[in-house]
């Protein structure tokens, strides 16, 4: 009995040491809690080891009753022609983040974030896959609908084999989950659809050794936005793009959680990725088409964002306009300055 | 007038001489600072998410479900924010 207890103690100690070595725990530094790893009481961690993974409660969507589900069938009637579009994937490496995850993690673990490459640099999609982006019935400009999550996840596998539209990366407010589209413009010949997707990629390799401490790694883009141009005369998709926005300095959240025996730790960072994109077809086409009915792209994106976040119904001004407006109306300025953006998934 | 910006972008603006950005960047503390300023770019008051909002959501900075949300209503985030606004901007 005594030998067994000793062996268990040695095993537990070894697991903790392994986690510490791989995550290179440096303790709390300079008041930067986001960069810290957070040990929790051993009894809590131990109790969780054999139970299900804890799941965060996602922030609620701001989806109104007018936002219906989109098309859920096999091939949308609008796509009556034959589409065979080769879509290219580009995915540039993560930058070194402010929380210096690249210094704190063992290179073997950091490589999960650093060495990401598209699963398939090129893939051909047909009307079947693109049907996921269409509404049940095409309505007026400004119409909003929910995309077919399962089909979207399938397309995201061109980046990585384990995407999800249900965000679970630990230690942060998750969600809102979802994928929505808006009809931005229509002409007799074309329909221009803009969409926004909240997605996450689970990076822990399938072949991580079972005798090693458990690490869970997630790569969470701020969001993925894009557009799809449907040729209503030929019944084909003529242009498609889905990509990570780069308007803010930082646009991806990295999370790593370890669950050793009696020890749970987290490490995280917010980084910039220059390009994460799927694209195919004729990008110049959008500018060539005359649109009798259209919304500006910025307004479309803003309205789509409000389907996710209720607080965006407040009239937020772009920073470069706030001072001018405040002076013209002689009103005070309320400015929220944050470590990471709160109107997307990067923070 | 409401606006929001991440600190990286704010600091870049401050470095180019943006008047409002300089004031806000000089008064910013990790991780979220809510600041009120006059149109003349004078800081009126501020609230820090760590210092002024004592209740933390259980999903944040810990494993989900690890901590309970506890706290009196008077310390809830809306209550703290509204009291702050009233203290600085309410008319007599």
Interface residues (C-beta under 8 A of the other chain):
Chain A: X31 X32 X33 X34 X38 X40 X44 X48 X54 X55 X56 X57 X98 X170 X171 X172 X173 X174 X248 X249 X250 X257 X264 X266 X314 X315 X316 X317 X318 X319 X320 X321 X322 X323 X325 X326 X327 X329 X330 X331 X332 X333 X334 X335 X336 X337 X338 X339 X340 X341 X342 X343 X347
Chain B: X1 X2 X3 X4 X5 X6 X7 X8 X9 X10 X12 X13 X19 X20 X21 X24 X25 X28 X30 X31 X32 X33 X34 X35 X36 X37 X38 X39 X41 X44 X50 X57 X59 X60 X61 X62 X63 X64 X65 X66 X89
